[in-house]
Every structure is written in C-alpha cells, then in structure tokens.
C-alpha cells in the first residue's frame, strides 16, 4: 500500500513538474513577445529602423501592409506641398489594413512615420464628426434639422449660445457641418445633447482607447465636459484639449464608410524572430458597432456635402469627372493652432468608395502643419491621393463601371 502511494506521489510530481515547466516556457514566450512588441512600438514612434534590427541578440524582421507604389507617390506630393511638416495615412476600409503611413518635415527633409501615430494634434473641427453622430443617433437630428444660431460660424462666444435672440437665424445641420459652423454645433450640443452622451460617443469612436491590437500606440484624448460652455467647445472642436493622431482621423472616415462599424487598424503583416514568424496575421478584434446603418448613412451625407459645396469644394472641383461621378467621396476639414510640433494645423479626413458594388474603398487623413509659406490645403492633397489610388492602384474602368485590382 505504501509503495503504491509512493508511486502515485512520484507520478503526480512528475506530471505537475512537466505542466509547470510548460507553463513557465509559455509565460517566457508571452513575455518575450510583449517585450518585442514594445521594442517595435518604440522604434516606429521614434522613426528608428523597423524593417530589420537586432533585439536581445536575435535577428528581428518586420513586414507591414504598406503599399510601396502608393507611398512613393505620396512622398512626391509631400515634397511638393509640405509647408512645415505633414502626416498622411491611407486605410483600406474593407480590411482595416494601413496601406500608407508617412510623415515629412521640410526643414530636415526627412521622411518618417511617427507623426502619423502620435496623438499630439488638436482635432479641431474633426470633432464635429463625433458630435454629428451623437446628434443623429441620440437626439433625433437629421441632415435637414434646423439649428438656430447667430454671429459668425468661425467663432464661439457665449452670447452665440443663448437660446433666444432677435438676431437669430436658422441653418440646417447639413450646412452647419459642410461649412464647419462652430456656433451651430456648440448650441446644438448644449440644448439637445448632454456631456455624458457626447463623451460616450467619443469613446465609441475610439477616444481614450488603444486602437492597435498589437502595437503600443498613444491614445487619443477626449475629456468629459466640465460645464456647458466647455461642452460647446468640445462639440465644435473649438479647443486644444481634444487630441488625436492622423491614424485616428482616418479611422473616423472609415467608420462612416463601413456603415457605422469600427475596424481596428492593421499595420504588421509578419514579425520574424530568427526567421520564425510569431505573427502570421495581426491579431484582430471583431468590428465594433459605433452607429446604426441609418445614422451612418446620414453622417455620410453630411460629409459628401462638405466636398460638394462646403469647405472642401474648391479642392475637389478639378477632380476628373469620369472618376468623380463613380465615387462617393465624403470628408471633413479642420484648422487650429496648437499641439506638437507647434504650428497651425490644417486637417482633412475623408473616405472614397465606389458607388457600385460592395467595395468600401479607402479612407485618407492629411494633417499639414503650416509654416510662413502656405503651399496647399490638406483637402487638395487628399484629392490627389484618391485620384491616384483609383487610377493606378485599384483602377476604376469608366467604360463598364467594373472595379479591378492592379496585378
């Protein structure tokens, strides 16, 4: 009996030791992966070499989803039109893959990627995308809902937010969005939304959350409004507290193009450690439902009006007609001084998708920091990129309206 118990005890210890050893090995591998991801994140955020490097005496190779042909074209555009600095991001809306992620500084004449990932840029009027979504989804607004306002649309004074005044005038949500009317959005938020409602919508759009499923990237910041006037500031984007990255700005447009679904951005295609791939395909979460399909359609209408007759109309006026007629293009402009690097920011976040078929197209964000000499608006650069993409990367045949990928 004693021998049997001893044998069982020995077997138990052997089994337990084997299991413990396997768990320890798995924990070490997990920790190694976490450390490696941290190193890759550090390198891309500091514009260090990321394609091939050594880490803990191991050879590391990373492959991204970046499209070389598209990035070559964007680099030429950056050299031509960058004033002080610029960051551009292009997303594939169907997959969430980041097919271009670039930044450029004119003084140093160096290309990088970090500025496109840093959430150190005031969002300006891009915040109106979140506010419009909140008003449509939670307050019963539609593009034709009238907002009573007064004064200039580019300002936001407390007297402009009062409910009744003899100099009040009406402007539809559609026009207020297209022409980026601060007073109208501030007033609509104060009288038809709440601080918690706007804050929750901002969280749904990815603020204060980790966007990448692998890389450790800075979070975009949206604060809970402190009072009614601060609610108007945050709703209109008339503040330097709300901070985003150009990557997040592209995700804004992607949510609308994907009918209210947030797709997490995918950057890394493979991660090789001594030729062993630790990441066959970037970890992905299920799509997050941010808006109902109906609300997303109405928000898309607001964004298309920005391009048709709003603040981006001049940039898209010269777009090739045969291409423009077959694409649905929507966007939002924004401008504000502040952030890091310091300077006046000119934003444009847009999507472009074929009108026929199920292809969700691409989303583009351009963030330009203007210097003493103004070279080109961000919306103009976005127009050029959209035009190039659909003419050279994924061609749209204007004769039979079919879309086919370039081989």
DRENKEFI-63141 format. One record per residue (C-alpha): residue in three letters; x, y, z negated. Coordinates in steps of 0.5 Angstrom, whole numbers. Layout:
<rose: ALA | east: X | north: Y | up: Z>
...
//
This chain:
<rose: UNK | east: 0 | north: 0 | up: 0>
<rose: UNK | east: 6 | north: 5 | up: -2>
<rose: UNK | east: 9 | north: 3 | up: 5>
<rose: UNK | east: 3 | north: 5 | up: 9>
<rose: UNK | east: 2 | north: 11 | up: 5>
<rose: UNK | east: 10 | north: 13 | up: 6>
<rose: UNK | east: 9 | north: 11 | up: 14>
<rose: UNK | east: 3 | north: 15 | up: 14>
<rose: UNK | east: 6 | north: 21 | up: 11>
<rose: UNK | east: 12 | north: 21 | up: 16>
<rose: UNK | east: 8 | north: 20 | up: 22>
<rose: UNK | east: 4 | north: 27 | up: 19>
<rose: UNK | east: 10 | north: 30 | up: 18>
<rose: UNK | east: 13 | north: 29 | up: 25>
<rose: UNK | east: 6 | north: 31 | up: 28>
<rose: UNK | east: 6 | north: 37 | up: 24>
<rose: UNK | east: 13 | north: 39 | up: 26>
<rose: UNK | east: 12 | north: 38 | up: 33>
<rose: UNK | east: 6 | north: 42 | up: 33>
<rose: UNK | east: 9 | north: 47 | up: 29>
<rose: UNK | east: 15 | north: 47 | up: 34>
<rose: UNK | east: 11 | north: 48 | up: 40>
<rose: UNK | east: 7 | north: 54 | up: 37>
<rose: UNK | east: 14 | north: 57 | up: 35>
<rose: UNK | east: 16 | north: 57 | up: 42>
<rose: UNK | east: 9 | north: 59 | up: 45>
<rose: UNK | east: 10 | north: 65 | up: 40>
<rose: UNK | east: 17 | north: 67 | up: 42>
<rose: UNK | east: 15 | north: 67 | up: 49>
<rose: UNK | east: 9 | north: 71 | up: 48>
<rose: UNK | east: 14 | north: 76 | up: 44>
<rose: UNK | east: 19 | north: 76 | up: 50>
<rose: UNK | east: 13 | north: 77 | up: 55>
<rose: UNK | east: 11 | north: 83 | up: 50>
<rose: UNK | east: 18 | north: 86 | up: 50>
<rose: UNK | east: 19 | north: 85 | up: 57>
<rose: UNK | east: 12 | north: 89 | up: 59>
<rose: UNK | east: 14 | north: 94 | up: 54>
<rose: UNK | east: 21 | north: 95 | up: 58>
<rose: UNK | east: 18 | north: 95 | up: 65>
<rose: UNK | east: 13 | north: 101 | up: 62>
<rose: UNK | east: 19 | north: 105 | up: 59>
<rose: UNK | east: 22 | north: 104 | up: 66>
<rose: UNK | east: 16 | north: 106 | up: 70>
<rose: UNK | east: 15 | north: 112 | up: 65>
<rose: UNK | east: 22 | north: 115 | up: 66>
<rose: UNK | east: 23 | north: 114 | up: 73>
<rose: UNK | east: 28 | north: 108 | up: 72>
<rose: UNK | east: 30 | north: 103 | up: 77>
<rose: UNK | east: 24 | north: 98 | up: 76>
<rose: UNK | east: 25 | north: 93 | up: 82>
<rose: UNK | east: 31 | north: 89 | up: 80>
<rose: UNK | east: 34 | north: 90 | up: 73>
<rose: UNK | east: 37 | north: 86 | up: 67>
<rose: UNK | east: 34 | north: 85 | up: 60>
<rose: UNK | east: 36 | north: 81 | up: 54>
<rose: UNK | east: 42 | north: 78 | up: 59>
<rose: UNK | east: 36 | north: 76 | up: 64>
<rose: UNK | east: 35 | north: 78 | up: 71>
<rose: UNK | east: 28 | north: 81 | up: 72>
<rose: UNK | east: 25 | north: 83 | up: 79>
<rose: UNK | east: 18 | north: 86 | up: 79>
<rose: UNK | east: 14 | north: 87 | up: 85>
<rose: UNK | east: 8 | north: 92 | up: 86>
<rose: UNK | east: 2 | north: 93 | up: 90>
<rose: UNK | east: 5 | north: 99 | up: 93>
<rose: UNK | east: 4 | north: 100 | up: 101>
<rose: UNK | east: 10 | north: 102 | up: 104>
<rose: UNK | east: 8 | north: 105 | up: 110>
<rose: UNK | east: 3 | north: 109 | up: 107>
<rose: UNK | east: 8 | north: 111 | up: 101>
<rose: UNK | east: 13 | north: 113 | up: 107>
<rose: UNK | east: 7 | north: 118 | up: 110>
<rose: UNK | east: 5 | north: 121 | up: 103>
<rose: UNK | east: 13 | north: 122 | up: 102>
<rose: UNK | east: 13 | north: 126 | up: 108>
<rose: UNK | east: 7 | north: 130 | up: 106>
<rose: UNK | east: 10 | north: 131 | up: 99>
<rose: UNK | east: 16 | north: 134 | up: 102>
<rose: UNK | east: 12 | north: 139 | up: 107>
<rose: UNK | east: 7 | north: 141 | up: 102>
<rose: UNK | east: 9 | north: 141 | up: 95>
<rose: UNK | east: 10 | north: 147 | up: 91>
<rose: UNK | east: 13 | north: 146 | up: 85>
<rose: UNK | east: 11 | north: 139 | up: 83>
<rose: UNK | east: 6 | north: 134 | up: 86>
<rose: UNK | east: 3 | north: 127 | up: 84>
<rose: UNK | east: -1 | north: 123 | up: 88>
<rose: UNK | east: -5 | north: 116 | up: 87>
<rose: UNK | east: -9 | north: 112 | up: 92>
<rose: UNK | east: -13 | north: 106 | up: 90>
<rose: UNK | east: -16 | north: 100 | up: 93>
<rose: UNK | east: -24 | north: 100 | up: 91>
<rose: UNK | east: -25 | north: 93 | up: 92>
<rose: UNK | east: -20 | north: 90 | up: 88>
<rose: UNK | east: -17 | north: 96 | up: 84>
<rose: UNK | east: -10 | north: 95 | up: 87>
<rose: UNK | east: -6 | north: 101 | up: 86>
<rose: UNK | east: -3 | north: 102 | up: 93>
<rose: UNK | east: 1 | north: 108 | up: 92>
<rose: UNK | east: 3 | north: 112 | up: 86>
<rose: UNK | east: 8 | north: 117 | up: 87>
<rose: UNK | east: 11 | north: 124 | up: 84>
<rose: UNK | east: 15 | north: 129 | up: 87>
<rose: UNK | east: 19 | north: 135 | up: 84>
<rose: UNK | east: 21 | north: 140 | up: 89>
<rose: UNK | east: 27 | north: 143 | up: 85>
<rose: UNK | east: 30 | north: 137 | up: 84>
<rose: UNK | east: 28 | north: 134 | up: 91>
<rose: UNK | east: 27 | north: 127 | up: 87>
<rose: UNK | east: 21 | north: 122 | up: 88>
<rose: UNK | east: 19 | north: 118 | up: 82>
<rose: UNK | east: 12 | north: 115 | up: 79>
<rose: UNK | east: 12 | north: 117 | up: 72>
<rose: UNK | east: 8 | north: 124 | up: 73>
<rose: UNK | east: 2 | north: 120 | up: 76>
<rose: UNK | east: 2 | north: 116 | up: 70>
<rose: UNK | east: 3 | north: 121 | up: 64>
<rose: UNK | east: -4 | north: 124 | up: 61>
<rose: UNK | east: -1 | north: 130 | up: 60>
<rose: UNK | east: -5 | north: 134 | up: 65>
<rose: UNK | east: -11 | north: 138 | up: 63>
<rose: UNK | east: -17 | north: 135 | up: 67>
<rose: UNK | east: -20 | north: 142 | up: 69>
<rose: UNK | east: -27 | north: 141 | up: 73>
<rose: UNK | east: -26 | north: 134 | up: 74>
<rose: UNK | east: -29 | north: 133 | up: 67>
<rose: UNK | east: -36 | north: 135 | up: 71>
<rose: UNK | east: -36 | north: 128 | up: 74>
<rose: UNK | east: -37 | north: 126 | up: 67>
<rose: UNK | east: -42 | north: 131 | up: 65>
<rose: UNK | east: -46 | north: 130 | up: 71>
<rose: UNK | east: -46 | north: 123 | up: 70>
<rose: UNK | east: -49 | north: 124 | up: 63>
<rose: UNK | east: -54 | north: 129 | up: 65>
<rose: UNK | east: -56 | north: 124 | up: 70>
<rose: UNK | east: -56 | north: 118 | up: 66>
<rose: UNK | east: -58 | north: 120 | up: 60>
<rose: UNK | east: -62 | north: 127 | up: 61>
<rose: UNK | east: -66 | north: 125 | up: 67>
<rose: UNK | east: -63 | north: 130 | up: 71>
<rose: UNK | east: -63 | north: 129 | up: 79>
<rose: UNK | east: -59 | north: 133 | up: 84>
<rose: UNK | east: -65 | north: 138 | up: 85>
<rose: UNK | east: -66 | north: 139 | up: 78>
<rose: UNK | east: -65 | north: 147 | up: 77>
<rose: UNK | east: -61 | north: 150 | up: 71>
<rose: UNK | east: -62 | north: 157 | up: 69>
<rose: UNK | east: -55 | north: 161 | up: 69>
<rose: UNK | east: -53 | north: 168 | up: 69>
<rose: UNK | east: -46 | north: 171 | up: 71>
<rose: UNK | east: -40 | north: 168 | up: 75>
<rose: UNK | east: -39 | north: 161 | up: 76>
<rose: UNK | east: -32 | north: 161 | up: 74>
<rose: UNK | east: -33 | north: 164 | up: 67>
<rose: UNK | east: -35 | north: 161 | up: 61>
<rose: UNK | east: -37 | north: 167 | up: 56>
<rose: UNK | east: -42 | north: 165 | up: 50>
<rose: UNK | east: -47 | north: 170 | up: 53>
<rose: UNK | east: -48 | north: 166 | up: 59>
<rose: UNK | east: -50 | north: 160 | up: 55>
<rose: UNK | east: -56 | north: 164 | up: 52>
<rose: UNK | east: -63 | north: 160 | up: 54>
<rose: UNK | east: -67 | north: 167 | up: 56>
<rose: UNK | east: -65 | north: 173 | up: 59>
<rose: UNK | east: -68 | north: 177 | up: 64>
<rose: UNK | east: -62 | north: 177 | up: 69>
<rose: UNK | east: -62 | north: 169 | up: 69>
<rose: UNK | east: -62 | north: 165 | up: 76>
<rose: UNK | east: -63 | north: 158 | up: 78>
<rose: UNK | east: -58 | north: 154 | up: 81>
<rose: UNK | east: -59 | north: 146 | up: 83>
<rose: UNK | east: -55 | north: 141 | up: 79>
<rose: UNK | east: -52 | north: 139 | up: 87>
<rose: UNK | east: -50 | north: 146 | up: 88>
<rose: UNK | east: -47 | north: 147 | up: 81>
<rose: UNK | east: -43 | north: 141 | up: 82>
<rose: UNK | east: -41 | north: 143 | up: 89>
<rose: UNK | east: -39 | north: 150 | up: 87>
<rose: UNK | east: -36 | north: 148 | up: 80>
<rose: UNK | east: -40 | north: 153 | up: 76>
<rose: UNK | east: -38 | north: 153 | up: 69>
<rose: UNK | east: -43 | north: 157 | up: 66>
<rose: UNK | east: -49 | north: 152 | up: 69>
<rose: UNK | east: -45 | north: 146 | up: 67>
<rose: UNK | east: -44 | north: 149 | up: 60>
<rose: UNK | east: -51 | north: 151 | up: 59>
<rose: UNK | east: -54 | north: 144 | up: 61>
<rose: UNK | east: -50 | north: 140 | up: 56>
<rose: UNK | east: -52 | north: 145 | up: 51>
<rose: UNK | east: -59 | north: 145 | up: 52>
<rose: UNK | east: -60 | north: 138 | up: 55>
<rose: UNK | east: -55 | north: 133 | up: 52>
<rose: UNK | east: -51 | north: 132 | up: 46>
<rose: UNK | east: -44 | north: 132 | up: 43>
<rose: UNK | east: -44 | north: 124 | up: 42>
<rose: UNK | east: -48 | north: 123 | up: 49>
<rose: UNK | east: -42 | north: 127 | up: 53>
<rose: UNK | east: -37 | north: 123 | up: 48>
<rose: UNK | east: -40 | north: 116 | up: 49>
<rose: UNK | east: -40 | north: 117 | up: 57>
<rose: UNK | east: -33 | north: 120 | up: 57>
<rose: UNK | east: -31 | north: 113 | up: 53>
<rose: UNK | east: -35 | north: 109 | up: 59>
<rose: UNK | east: -30 | north: 113 | up: 64>
<rose: UNK | east: -24 | north: 110 | up: 61>
<rose: UNK | east: -22 | north: 116 | up: 56>
<rose: UNK | east: -18 | north: 114 | up: 49>
<rose: UNK | east: -18 | north: 107 | up: 52>
<rose: UNK | east: -12 | north: 103 | up: 55>
<rose: UNK | east: -13 | north: 103 | up: 63>
<rose: UNK | east: -8 | north: 98 | up: 65>
<rose: UNK | east: -9 | north: 91 | up: 63>
<rose: UNK | east: -1 | north: 90 | up: 63>
<rose: UNK | east: 3 | north: 96 | up: 63>
<rose: UNK | east: 3 | north: 100 | up: 56>
<rose: UNK | east: 1 | north: 107 | up: 59>
<rose: UNK | east: -1 | north: 113 | up: 56>
<rose: UNK | east: -9 | north: 114 | up: 54>
<rose: UNK | east: -13 | north: 120 | up: 57>
<rose: UNK | east: -16 | north: 124 | up: 51>
<rose: UNK | east: -23 | north: 127 | up: 50>
<rose: UNK | east: -24 | north: 130 | up: 44>
<rose: UNK | east: -31 | north: 130 | up: 40>
<rose: UNK | east: -34 | north: 137 | up: 41>
<rose: UNK | east: -33 | north: 141 | up: 35>
<rose: UNK | east: -39 | north: 146 | up: 36>
<rose: UNK | east: -44 | north: 148 | up: 41>
<rose: UNK | east: -39 | north: 153 | up: 45>
<rose: UNK | east: -34 | north: 147 | up: 45>
<rose: UNK | east: -39 | north: 142 | up: 48>
<rose: UNK | east: -40 | north: 147 | up: 53>
<rose: UNK | east: -32 | north: 148 | up: 54>
<rose: UNK | east: -31 | north: 140 | up: 55>
<rose: UNK | east: -37 | north: 139 | up: 59>
<rose: UNK | east: -35 | north: 144 | up: 64>
<rose: UNK | east: -27 | north: 143 | up: 64>
<rose: UNK | east: -26 | north: 150 | up: 61>
<rose: UNK | east: -21 | north: 148 | up: 56>
<rose: UNK | east: -14 | north: 145 | up: 56>
<rose: UNK | east: -16 | north: 139 | up: 51>
<rose: UNK | east: -18 | north: 134 | up: 55>
<rose: UNK | east: -12 | north: 131 | up: 58>
<rose: UNK | east: -12 | north: 126 | up: 64>
<rose: UNK | east: -7 | north: 122 | up: 69>
<rose: UNK | east: -7 | north: 122 | up: 76>
<rose: UNK | east: -8 | north: 115 | up: 76>
<rose: UNK | east: -15 | north: 116 | up: 72>
<rose: UNK | east: -17 | north: 122 | up: 76>
<rose: UNK | east: -17 | north: 116 | up: 82>
<rose: UNK | east: -21 | north: 112 | up: 77>
<rose: UNK | east: -26 | north: 117 | up: 77>
<rose: UNK | east: -28 | north: 117 | up: 84>
<rose: UNK | east: -27 | north: 109 | up: 84>
<rose: UNK | east: -33 | north: 108 | up: 79>
<rose: UNK | east: -37 | north: 112 | up: 84>
<rose: UNK | east: -35 | north: 108 | up: 90>
<rose: UNK | east: -36 | north: 102 | up: 86>
<rose: UNK | east: -43 | north: 104 | up: 85>
<rose: UNK | east: -42 | north: 105 | up: 77>
<rose: UNK | east: -37 | north: 100 | up: 76>
<rose: UNK | east: -30 | north: 101 | up: 73>
<rose: UNK | east: -25 | north: 96 | up: 76>
<rose: UNK | east: -18 | north: 96 | up: 72>
<rose: UNK | east: -12 | north: 98 | up: 76>
<rose: UNK | east: -8 | north: 93 | up: 78>
<rose: UNK | east: 0 | north: 95 | up: 79>
<rose: UNK | east: 4 | north: 89 | up: 78>
<rose: UNK | east: 4 | north: 83 | up: 83>
<rose: UNK | east: 9 | north: 79 | up: 80>
<rose: UNK | east: 14 | north: 79 | up: 74>
<rose: UNK | east: 20 | north: 75 | up: 75>
<rose: UNK | east: 25 | north: 73 | up: 70>
<rose: UNK | east: 31 | north: 69 | up: 72>
<rose: UNK | east: 27 | north: 67 | up: 79>
<rose: UNK | east: 21 | north: 64 | up: 74>
<rose: UNK | east: 14 | north: 68 | up: 75>
<rose: UNK | east: 11 | north: 70 | up: 69>
<rose: UNK | east: 5 | north: 74 | up: 72>
<rose: UNK | east: 2 | north: 70 | up: 78>
<rose: UNK | east: -3 | north: 76 | up: 79>
<rose: UNK | east: -4 | north: 81 | up: 74>
<rose: UNK | east: -9 | north: 80 | up: 68>
<rose: UNK | east: -16 | north: 83 | up: 70>
<rose: UNK | east: -22 | north: 84 | up: 66>
<rose: UNK | east: -29 | north: 84 | up: 68>
<rose: UNK | east: -32 | north: 90 | up: 71>
<rose: UNK | east: -35 | north: 95 | up: 66>
<rose: UNK | east: -42 | north: 98 | up: 68>
<rose: UNK | east: -41 | north: 105 | up: 67>
<rose: UNK | east: -47 | north: 108 | up: 70>
<rose: UNK | east: -53 | north: 105 | up: 73>
<rose: UNK | east: -53 | north: 104 | up: 81>
<rose: UNK | east: -58 | north: 109 | up: 82>
<rose: UNK | east: -54 | north: 114 | up: 77>
<rose: UNK | east: -48 | north: 113 | up: 81>
<rose: UNK | east: -52 | north: 114 | up: 88>
<rose: UNK | east: -54 | north: 121 | up: 85>
<rose: UNK | east: -47 | north: 122 | up: 83>
<rose: UNK | east: -44 | north: 120 | up: 90>
<rose: UNK | east: -49 | north: 125 | up: 93>
<rose: UNK | east: -46 | north: 131 | up: 89>
<rose: UNK | east: -39 | north: 129 | up: 91>
<rose: UNK | east: -41 | north: 129 | up: 98>
<rose: UNK | east: -44 | north: 136 | up: 98>
<rose: UNK | east: -37 | north: 138 | up: 95>
<rose: UNK | east: -34 | north: 136 | up: 101>
<rose: UNK | east: -40 | north: 138 | up: 106>
<rose: UNK | east: -41 | north: 145 | up: 103>
<rose: UNK | east: -37 | north: 146 | up: 97>
<rose: UNK | east: -30 | north: 148 | up: 94>
<rose: UNK | east: -27 | north: 143 | up: 99>
<rose: UNK | east: -31 | north: 144 | up: 105>
<rose: UNK | east: -25 | north: 148 | up: 109>
<rose: UNK | east: -20 | north: 142 | up: 108>
<rose: UNK | east: -25 | north: 137 | up: 111>
<rose: UNK | east: -27 | north: 142 | up: 116>
<rose: UNK | east: -22 | north: 140 | up: 121>
<rose: UNK | east: -22 | north: 132 | up: 120>
<rose: UNK | east: -23 | north: 128 | up: 126>
<rose: UNK | east: -30 | north: 128 | up: 128>
<rose: UNK | east: -31 | north: 121 | up: 130>
<rose: UNK | east: -28 | north: 118 | up: 124>
<rose: UNK | east: -31 | north: 123 | up: 119>
<rose: UNK | east: -38 | north: 121 | up: 122>
<rose: UNK | east: -37 | north: 114 | up: 120>
<rose: UNK | east: -34 | north: 115 | up: 113>
<rose: UNK | east: -38 | north: 117 | up: 107>
<rose: UNK | east: -33 | north: 122 | up: 103>
<rose: UNK | east: -34 | north: 125 | up: 96>
<rose: UNK | east: -30 | north: 129 | up: 92>
<rose: UNK | east: -29 | north: 134 | up: 86>
<rose: UNK | east: -24 | north: 140 | up: 86>
<rose: UNK | east: -21 | north: 143 | up: 79>
<rose: UNK | east: -16 | north: 148 | up: 77>
<rose: UNK | east: -13 | north: 150 | up: 71>
<rose: UNK | east: -6 | north: 153 | up: 68>
<rose: UNK | east: -3 | north: 148 | up: 62>
<rose: UNK | east: 0 | north: 142 | up: 61>
<rose: UNK | east: 7 | north: 139 | up: 62>
<rose: UNK | east: 10 | north: 140 | up: 66>
<rose: UNK | east: 8 | north: 147 | up: 65>
<rose: UNK | east: 4 | north: 151 | up: 71>
<rose: UNK | east: -3 | north: 152 | up: 75>
<rose: UNK | east: -6 | north: 145 | up: 77>
<rose: UNK | east: -10 | north: 144 | up: 83>
<rose: UNK | east: -14 | north: 138 | up: 83>
<rose: UNK | east: -18 | north: 133 | up: 88>
<rose: UNK | east: -21 | north: 127 | up: 86>
<rose: UNK | east: -24 | north: 123 | up: 92>
<rose: UNK | east: -27 | north: 117 | up: 95>
<rose: UNK | east: -28 | north: 115 | up: 102>
<rose: UNK | east: -32 | north: 109 | up: 104>
<rose: UNK | east: -34 | north: 106 | up: 111>
<rose: UNK | east: -42 | north: 108 | up: 112>
<rose: UNK | east: -43 | north: 101 | up: 115>
<rose: UNK | east: -41 | north: 94 | up: 111>
<rose: UNK | east: -39 | north: 92 | up: 104>
<rose: UNK | east: -32 | north: 95 | up: 104>
<rose: UNK | east: -32 | north: 100 | up: 98>
<rose: UNK | east: -26 | north: 104 | up: 101>
<rose: UNK | east: -21 | north: 108 | up: 98>
<rose: UNK | east: -20 | north: 113 | up: 92>
<rose: UNK | east: -15 | north: 118 | up: 92>
<rose: UNK | east: -13 | north: 123 | up: 87>
<rose: UNK | east: -8 | north: 129 | up: 88>
<rose: UNK | east: -5 | north: 133 | up: 83>
<rose: UNK | east: -1 | north: 139 | up: 85>
<rose: UNK | east: 3 | north: 144 | up: 80>
<rose: UNK | east: 3 | north: 151 | up: 84>
<rose: UNK | east: 9 | north: 155 | up: 84>
<rose: UNK | east: 10 | north: 162 | up: 86>
<rose: UNK | east: 9 | north: 160 | up: 94>
<rose: UNK | east: 2 | north: 157 | up: 95>
<rose: UNK | east: 3 | north: 151 | up: 100>
<rose: UNK | east: -3 | north: 147 | up: 101>
<rose: UNK | east: -9 | north: 145 | up: 97>
<rose: UNK | east: -10 | north: 138 | up: 94>
<rose: UNK | east: -16 | north: 137 | up: 98>
<rose: UNK | east: -12 | north: 138 | up: 104>
<rose: UNK | east: -7 | north: 133 | up: 102>
<rose: UNK | east: -13 | north: 128 | up: 100>
<rose: UNK | east: -16 | north: 129 | up: 107>
<rose: UNK | east: -9 | north: 128 | up: 111>
<rose: UNK | east: -8 | north: 121 | up: 107>
<rose: UNK | east: -15 | north: 119 | up: 108>
<rose: UNK | east: -15 | north: 120 | up: 115>
<rose: UNK | east: -8 | north: 117 | up: 116>
<rose: UNK | east: -11 | north: 111 | up: 112>
<rose: UNK | east: -17 | north: 110 | up: 116>
<rose: UNK | east: -13 | north: 111 | up: 123>
<rose: UNK | east: -6 | north: 107 | up: 121>
<rose: UNK | east: -7 | north: 102 | up: 115>
<rose: UNK | east: -14 | north: 100 | up: 116>
<rose: UNK | east: -17 | north: 102 | up: 123>
<rose: UNK | east: -24 | north: 104 | up: 124>
<rose: UNK | east: -26 | north: 103 | up: 131>
<rose: UNK | east: -30 | north: 108 | up: 133>
<rose: UNK | east: -33 | north: 104 | up: 139>
<rose: UNK | east: -36 | north: 99 | up: 136>
<rose: UNK | east: -36 | north: 101 | up: 129>
<rose: UNK | east: -33 | north: 95 | up: 126>
<rose: UNK | east: -27 | north: 95 | up: 121>
<rose: UNK | east: -21 | north: 91 | up: 121>
<rose: UNK | east: -15 | north: 91 | up: 117>
<rose: UNK | east: -8 | north: 92 | up: 121>
<rose: UNK | east: -4 | north: 86 | up: 121>
//
